[in-house]
């Protein structure tokens, strides 16, 4: 991983925190991506692709292999989401945001649990850093991104869980700026969740009761 060392080599220190080119570029592009997502702006996808590319290289240098591989998946899913969001709605009454059923959430939780266990074993074999946490973070992120591509408001709850896991992980790996990025993500996710919910139509069960 020596060829990636310049990307994570500290170039400036602010408030006793060493910052590298990778940290700063990943921070800036990541904040912009989540801000655009919170506003349901389609440009969140190309900016997200840039952010995932930078962060993937940083994580690879830090031997967070699952996180690094996850960024490749994010790039693919972001490209797919970009195409999905470019398609016009099939009908004018199509809701901008979608509901998620309890059954679907249970399935996603099961998928996240199985994925975590499988990745954990793979990361142990690869001698990666923090295998169980890295595996959990990857599994939660995949489920969150899948829901985001479907414009499901529940994606924000999953992203919040991702950030709560990511902050201590990145801090422990000597990546304070990226840990700070996850904190910013957390705050924006809370705002995004509220923003999406306020623009959703009344759930079907509630609408029926009101009638």
DOFI-249046 format. One record per residue (C-alpha): residue number from 0; residue in three letters; x negated, y, z. Coordinates in Angstrom, 3 decimals, always signed. Each point is the difference from the previous one (the first is absolute). Last residue first. Example, Ala and Ser with C-alpha at 12.3 -4.5 7.8 and 13.67 -1.06 7.14 Angstrom:
2
{atom 1, "Ser", {-13.670, -1.060, +7.140}} {atom 0, "Ala", {+1.370, -3.440, +0.660}} 
END
This chain:
211
{atom 210, "Unk", {+61.565, +9.064, +5.489}} {atom 209, "Unk", {-2.587, +0.692, +2.691}} {atom 208, "Unk", {-0.397, -3.708, +0.694}} {atom 207, "Unk", {-0.610, -0.750, -3.666}} {atom 206, "Unk", {-2.602, +2.757, -0.282}} {atom 205, "Unk", {-1.753, -1.293, +3.122}} {atom 204, "Unk", {-0.206, -3.514, -1.420}} {atom 203, "Unk", {-1.248, +1.283, -3.402}} {atom 202, "Unk", {-2.758, +2.187, +1.488}} {atom 201, "Unk", {+0.670, +3.736, -0.515}} {atom 200, "Unk", {-2.148, +1.405, -2.799}} {atom 199, "Unk", {-3.707, +0.608, +0.594}} {atom 198, "Unk", {-1.524, +3.481, -0.098}} {atom 197, "Unk", {-0.347, +0.370, +3.790}} {atom 196, "Unk", {-1.592, -3.448, +0.199}} {atom 195, "Unk", {-2.710, +0.885, -2.530}} {atom 194, "Unk", {-1.038, +3.154, +1.858}} {atom 193, "Unk", {-0.019, -1.697, +3.415}} {atom 192, "Unk", {-2.166, -2.841, -1.252}} {atom 191, "Unk", {-2.275, +2.461, -1.776}} {atom 190, "Unk", {-0.492, +2.061, +3.159}} {atom 189, "Unk", {-0.907, -3.063, +2.035}} {atom 188, "Unk", {-2.227, -1.152, -2.851}} {atom 187, "Unk", {-1.691, +3.413, -0.063}} {atom 186, "Unk", {-0.921, -0.329, +3.676}} {atom 185, "Unk", {-1.293, -3.543, -0.431}} {atom 184, "Unk", {-1.927, +0.870, -3.146}} {atom 183, "Unk", {-1.720, +2.814, +1.905}} {atom 182, "Unk", {-1.024, -2.563, +2.613}} {atom 181, "Unk", {-1.160, -2.341, -2.762}} {atom 180, "Unk", {-2.133, +2.819, -1.393}} {atom 179, "Unk", {-1.489, +0.508, +3.457}} {atom 178, "Unk", {-1.091, -3.635, -0.051}} {atom 177, "Unk", {-1.420, +0.753, -3.455}} {atom 176, "Unk", {-1.897, +2.922, +1.505}} {atom 175, "Unk", {-1.178, -2.040, +2.965}} {atom 174, "Unk", {-1.464, -2.855, -2.077}} {atom 173, "Unk", {-2.394, -1.602, +2.483}} {atom 172, "Unk", {+1.554, -3.459, -0.195}} {atom 171, "Unk", {+1.766, +0.409, +3.360}} {atom 170, "Unk", {+1.719, +3.139, -1.303}} {atom 169, "Unk", {+1.167, -1.880, -3.083}} {atom 168, "Unk", {+1.639, -2.740, +2.070}} {atom 167, "Unk", {+1.466, +2.339, +2.644}} {atom 166, "Unk", {+1.849, +2.070, -2.641}} {atom 165, "Unk", {+0.936, -2.882, -2.327}} {atom 164, "Unk", {+2.387, -1.910, +2.289}} {atom 163, "Unk", {+2.213, +2.993, +0.817}} {atom 162, "Unk", {-0.292, +1.093, -3.634}} {atom 161, "Unk", {+1.336, -3.314, -1.312}} {atom 160, "Unk", {+2.920, +0.062, +2.449}} {atom 159, "Unk", {+0.922, +3.466, -1.286}} {atom 158, "Unk", {-0.248, -1.321, -3.571}} {atom 157, "Unk", {+2.457, -2.766, +0.903}} {atom 156, "Unk", {+2.508, +2.465, +1.429}} {atom 155, "Unk", {-0.452, +2.151, -3.126}} {atom 154, "Unk", {+0.782, -2.918, -2.319}} {atom 153, "Unk", {+3.427, -0.272, +1.642}} {atom 152, "Unk", {+1.134, +2.874, -2.219}} {atom 151, "Unk", {-0.052, -2.309, -3.011}} {atom 150, "Unk", {-1.039, +1.686, -3.247}} {atom 149, "Unk", {-0.689, -3.400, -1.604}} {atom 148, "Unk", {-3.676, +0.868, -0.481}} {atom 147, "Unk", {-0.048, +1.056, +3.656}} {atom 146, "Unk", {+1.313, -3.398, +1.071}} {atom 145, "Unk", {-2.862, -1.844, -1.705}} {atom 144, "Unk", {-2.459, +2.541, +1.412}} {atom 143, "Unk", {+1.152, -0.687, +3.566}} {atom 142, "Unk", {-0.167, -3.766, -0.410}} {atom 141, "Unk", {-3.528, +0.211, -1.385}} {atom 140, "Unk", {-1.052, +2.389, +2.752}} {atom 139, "Unk", {+1.240, -2.278, +2.775}} {atom 138, "Unk", {-1.975, -2.938, -1.379}} {atom 137, "Unk", {-3.191, +2.027, -0.457}} {atom 136, "Unk", {+0.099, +1.485, +3.490}} {atom 135, "Unk", {+0.604, -3.431, +1.520}} {atom 134, "Unk", {-2.974, -1.495, -1.849}} {atom 133, "Unk", {-2.353, +2.825, +1.001}} {atom 132, "Unk", {+1.180, -0.337, +3.597}} {atom 131, "Unk", {-0.599, -3.762, +0.062}} {atom 130, "Unk", {-3.328, +0.114, -1.908}} {atom 129, "Unk", {-1.720, +2.891, +1.861}} {atom 128, "Unk", {-3.013, +0.226, -2.364}} {atom 127, "Unk", {-0.346, -2.665, -2.671}} {atom 126, "Unk", {-1.876, -3.254, +0.377}} {atom 125, "Unk", {+1.362, -1.259, -3.344}} {atom 124, "Unk", {+1.307, -3.166, +1.664}} {atom 123, "Unk", {+1.532, +2.016, +2.830}} {atom 122, "Unk", {+1.536, +2.273, -2.634}} {atom 121, "Unk", {+1.646, -2.953, -1.742}} {atom 120, "Unk", {+1.420, -1.298, +3.275}} {atom 119, "Unk", {+1.465, +3.389, +0.925}} {atom 118, "Unk", {+1.378, +0.399, -3.520}} {atom 117, "Unk", {+2.123, -3.133, +0.432}} {atom 116, "Unk", {+1.299, +0.997, +3.434}} {atom 115, "Unk", {+0.810, +3.547, -1.071}} {atom 114, "Unk", {+1.759, -1.148, -3.167}} {atom 113, "Unk", {+2.199, -2.370, +2.020}} {atom 112, "Unk", {+0.998, +2.752, +2.442}} {atom 111, "Unk", {+0.596, +2.611, -2.717}} {atom 110, "Unk", {+2.151, -2.421, -2.018}} {atom 109, "Unk", {+2.070, -0.789, +3.096}} {atom 108, "Unk", {+0.452, +3.702, +0.746}} {atom 107, "Unk", {+1.003, +0.605, -3.624}} {atom 106, "Unk", {+2.604, -2.773, +0.160}} {atom 105, "Unk", {+1.432, +1.465, +3.203}} {atom 104, "Unk", {+0.143, +3.443, -1.625}} {atom 103, "Unk", {+1.849, -1.460, -2.989}} {atom 102, "Unk", {+2.553, -1.648, +2.270}} {atom 101, "Unk", {+0.552, +3.234, +1.897}} {atom 100, "Unk", {+0.832, +1.702, -3.291}} {atom 99, "Unk", {-2.029, +2.849, -1.434}} {atom 98, "Unk", {+1.700, +3.142, -1.310}} {atom 97, "Unk", {-1.146, +1.780, -3.136}} {atom 96, "Unk", {-1.013, +3.541, -0.880}} {atom 95, "Unk", {+0.838, +2.070, -3.078}} {atom 94, "Unk", {+3.468, -1.543, -0.128}} {atom 93, "Unk", {+1.387, -1.005, -3.410}} {atom 92, "Unk", {+3.195, +1.994, -0.612}} {atom 91, "Unk", {-1.362, +1.427, -3.234}} {atom 90, "Unk", {-0.464, -3.443, -1.476}} {atom 89, "Unk", {-2.936, -2.023, -1.237}} {atom 88, "Unk", {-2.397, +2.365, +1.766}} {atom 87, "Unk", {-2.793, +1.266, -2.259}} {atom 86, "Unk", {-3.252, -1.979, -0.033}} {atom 85, "Unk", {-3.018, +2.048, +1.061}} {atom 84, "Unk", {+0.357, -1.195, +3.593}} {atom 83, "Unk", {-0.449, -3.622, -1.074}} {atom 82, "Unk", {-3.081, +0.830, -2.100}} {atom 81, "Unk", {-1.664, +1.810, +2.904}} {atom 80, "Unk", {+0.979, -2.836, +2.333}} {atom 79, "Unk", {-1.783, -2.470, -2.267}} {atom 78, "Unk", {-3.140, +2.148, -0.075}} {atom 77, "Unk", {+0.233, +0.385, +3.771}} {atom 76, "Unk", {+0.396, -3.754, +0.377}} {atom 75, "Unk", {-3.150, -0.658, -2.049}} {atom 74, "Unk", {-2.031, +2.668, +1.830}} {atom 73, "Unk", {+1.351, -1.152, +3.358}} {atom 72, "Unk", {-1.042, -3.584, -0.809}} {atom 71, "Unk", {-3.519, +1.244, -0.682}} {atom 70, "Unk", {+0.119, +1.953, +3.268}} {atom 69, "Unk", {+0.981, -3.175, +1.815}} {atom 68, "Unk", {-3.203, -1.664, -1.148}} {atom 67, "Unk", {-1.976, +2.642, +1.919}} {atom 66, "Unk", {+2.246, -0.311, +3.057}} {atom 65, "Unk", {-0.408, -3.771, -0.068}} {atom 64, "Unk", {-3.766, +0.339, -0.372}} {atom 63, "Unk", {-0.619, +2.390, +2.851}} {atom 62, "Unk", {-3.736, -0.514, -0.493}} {atom 61, "Unk", {-0.705, +3.718, +0.630}} {atom 60, "Unk", {-1.377, +0.436, -3.544}} {atom 59, "Unk", {+3.140, -1.637, -1.367}} {atom 58, "Unk", {+2.136, +2.313, +2.126}} {atom 57, "Unk", {-1.653, +3.078, -1.525}} {atom 56, "Unk", {+0.362, -1.361, -3.540}} {atom 55, "Unk", {+3.691, -0.737, +0.542}} {atom 54, "Unk", {+0.510, +3.431, +1.553}} {atom 53, "Unk", {-1.178, +1.719, -3.179}} {atom 52, "Unk", {+2.059, -2.142, -2.380}} {atom 51, "Unk", {+3.059, +0.108, +2.252}} {atom 50, "Unk", {-0.086, +3.806, +0.099}} {atom 49, "Unk", {-0.193, +0.269, -3.784}} {atom 48, "Unk", {+2.902, -2.426, -0.448}} {atom 47, "Unk", {+1.973, +1.895, +2.638}} {atom 46, "Unk", {-0.457, +3.239, -1.939}} {atom 45, "Unk", {+1.399, -1.764, -3.062}} {atom 44, "Unk", {+2.973, -1.323, +2.044}} {atom 43, "Unk", {+0.857, +3.006, +2.176}} {atom 42, "Unk", {+0.542, +1.928, -3.237}} {atom 41, "Unk", {+3.561, -1.355, -0.054}} {atom 40, "Unk", {+1.119, +2.364, +2.750}} {atom 39, "Unk", {+2.259, -1.493, +2.701}} {atom 38, "Unk", {-0.938, +2.907, +2.310}} {atom 37, "Unk", {-1.407, -2.444, +2.561}} {atom 36, "Unk", {-1.824, -1.677, -2.888}} {atom 35, "Unk", {-1.646, +3.284, -1.003}} {atom 34, "Unk", {-1.209, +0.524, +3.567}} {atom 33, "Unk", {-1.207, -3.615, +0.113}} {atom 32, "Unk", {-2.072, +0.445, -3.152}} {atom 31, "Unk", {-1.400, +3.411, +0.975}} {atom 30, "Unk", {-1.142, -1.317, +3.370}} {atom 29, "Unk", {-1.668, -2.980, -1.650}} {atom 28, "Unk", {-1.754, +2.065, -2.662}} {atom 27, "Unk", {-1.532, +2.325, +2.594}} {atom 26, "Unk", {-0.959, -2.707, +2.496}} {atom 25, "Unk", {-1.451, -2.356, -2.606}} {atom 24, "Unk", {-2.086, +2.826, -1.442}} {atom 23, "Unk", {-1.230, +1.033, +3.449}} {atom 22, "Unk", {-0.774, -3.492, +1.260}} {atom 21, "Unk", {-1.632, -1.109, -3.242}} {atom 20, "Unk", {-2.223, +3.072, -0.107}} {atom 19, "Unk", {-1.059, -0.672, +3.574}} {atom 18, "Unk", {+0.917, +1.601, +3.302}} {atom 17, "Unk", {-1.757, -0.262, +3.337}} {atom 16, "Unk", {+2.231, +1.219, +2.864}} {atom 15, "Unk", {-1.657, +2.192, +2.632}} {atom 14, "Unk", {+2.609, +2.733, -0.588}} {atom 13, "Unk", {-0.981, +0.006, -3.682}} {atom 12, "Unk", {-3.069, -1.845, -1.249}} {atom 11, "Unk", {-0.979, -0.004, -3.670}} {atom 10, "Unk", {-1.454, -2.427, -2.543}} {atom 9, "Unk", {+0.585, -3.265, +1.860}} {atom 8, "Unk", {-0.792, -3.043, -2.220}} {atom 7, "Unk", {+3.226, -1.805, -0.893}} {atom 6, "Unk", {-0.080, +0.471, -3.777}} {atom 5, "Unk", {-3.790, +0.005, -0.064}} {atom 4, "Unk", {+0.070, -3.544, +1.520}} {atom 3, "Unk", {+2.055, -1.480, -2.832}} {atom 2, "Unk", {-3.020, -1.326, -1.917}} {atom 1, "Unk", {-1.169, -1.695, +3.198}} {atom 0, "Unk", {+3.080, -2.258, +0.137}} 
END
